[in-house]
Amino acid sequence: MRRSGGSVASGAVPAVASAVVPGLGQLINGEGDKALGVFAVWGVSGLSLVGAIPLVGWVAGAVCSVTWLYGVADGYLTGRRKNR
């Protein structure tokens, strides 16, 4: 693990935060609008997945999963880029 400049750890915190709550990593990286968008898409698709909003279950599951993965990857990559 590299510790000088843009270390791996600089992207790990936002990535882990987004893994726990999608959008939190974007908020840590200072991207409030993107954080709100990621959280909203994840939340609505998650509610659809559990049946609170009528939508085809597998579509909601796919959207929820892809949004979660996007949040984690974007949190990591943006965190690394900002700390170079």
FENBEL-V758149 format. One record per residue. N is the residue number from 1. RES is the residue in three letters. PHI is phi in degrees with one decimal (none if undefined). OMEGA is omega in radians with two decimals (999 if undefined). BURIAL is + if it has 16 or more other C-alpha atoms within 10 Angstrom, else -. Layout:
# FENBEL-V758149
{{N	RES	PHI	OMEGA	BURIAL} {N	RES	PHI	OMEGA	BURIAL}}
This chain:
# FENBEL-V758149
{{1	MET	none	-3.14	-} {2	ARG	-82.7	-3.11	-} {3	ARG	-111.2	-3.13	-} {4	SER	-99.3	3.10	-} {5	GLY	65.2	-3.11	-} {6	GLY	-88.4	-3.09	-} {7	SER	-73.1	3.10	+} {8	VAL	-62.1	-3.12	+} {9	ALA	-63.2	-3.12	+} {10	SER	-65.6	3.08	+} {11	GLY	-98.0	-3.07	+} {12	ALA	-70.2	-3.10	+} {13	VAL	-62.6	3.10	+} {14	PRO	-63.8	3.13	+} {15	ALA	-65.8	3.13	+} {16	VAL	-66.1	3.11	+} {17	ALA	-61.4	3.12	+} {18	SER	-71.0	3.08	+} {19	ALA	-69.0	3.14	+} {20	VAL	-80.2	3.10	-} {21	VAL	-133.2	-3.13	+} {22	PRO	-54.0	-3.12	+} {23	GLY	103.4	-3.12	+} {24	LEU	-67.0	3.09	+} {25	GLY	-64.4	3.10	+} {26	GLN	-66.6	3.09	+} {27	LEU	-64.7	3.09	+} {28	ILE	-61.9	3.14	+} {29	ASN	-79.0	3.09	+} {30	GLY	84.6	-3.13	-} {31	GLU	-112.1	-3.06	-} {32	GLY	-61.5	-3.14	-} {33	ASP	-64.5	3.13	-} {34	LYS	-65.9	3.12	+} {35	ALA	-60.4	3.13	+} {36	LEU	-63.1	3.13	+} {37	GLY	-64.0	3.14	-} {38	VAL	-62.8	-3.13	+} {39	PHE	-63.8	-3.12	+} {40	ALA	-64.7	3.14	-} {41	VAL	-63.6	3.13	+} {42	TRP	-63.2	-3.11	+} {43	GLY	-65.7	-3.13	+} {44	VAL	-65.6	3.14	-} {45	SER	-69.0	3.08	+} {46	GLY	-66.0	3.07	+} {47	LEU	-64.7	3.09	+} {48	SER	-65.3	-3.12	+} {49	LEU	-63.9	-3.13	+} {50	VAL	-86.2	3.03	-} {51	GLY	97.5	3.13	-} {52	ALA	-71.0	3.09	-} {53	ILE	-123.7	-3.09	-} {54	PRO	-67.6	3.09	-} {55	LEU	-156.6	3.13	-} {56	VAL	-59.8	-3.02	-} {57	GLY	-55.7	-3.07	-} {58	TRP	-70.5	3.09	-} {59	VAL	-67.6	3.12	-} {60	ALA	-62.2	3.11	+} {61	GLY	-63.0	3.13	+} {62	ALA	-66.3	3.13	-} {63	VAL	-63.9	3.14	+} {64	CYS	-61.9	-3.13	+} {65	SER	-65.6	-3.13	-} {66	VAL	-65.2	3.11	-} {67	THR	-65.6	3.10	+} {68	TRP	-62.7	3.12	+} {69	LEU	-62.0	3.11	+} {70	TYR	-61.1	-3.13	+} {71	GLY	-60.0	3.13	+} {72	VAL	-65.9	-3.12	+} {73	ALA	-63.9	-3.13	+} {74	ASP	-66.3	3.10	+} {75	GLY	-60.2	3.14	+} {76	TYR	-66.5	-3.07	+} {77	LEU	-66.4	3.12	+} {78	THR	-67.7	3.09	+} {79	GLY	-60.7	3.10	+} {80	ARG	-66.1	-3.10	+} {81	ARG	-65.1	-3.09	-} {82	LYS	-71.6	-3.08	-} {83	ASN	-103.3	3.10	-} {84	ARG	-79.9	999	-}}
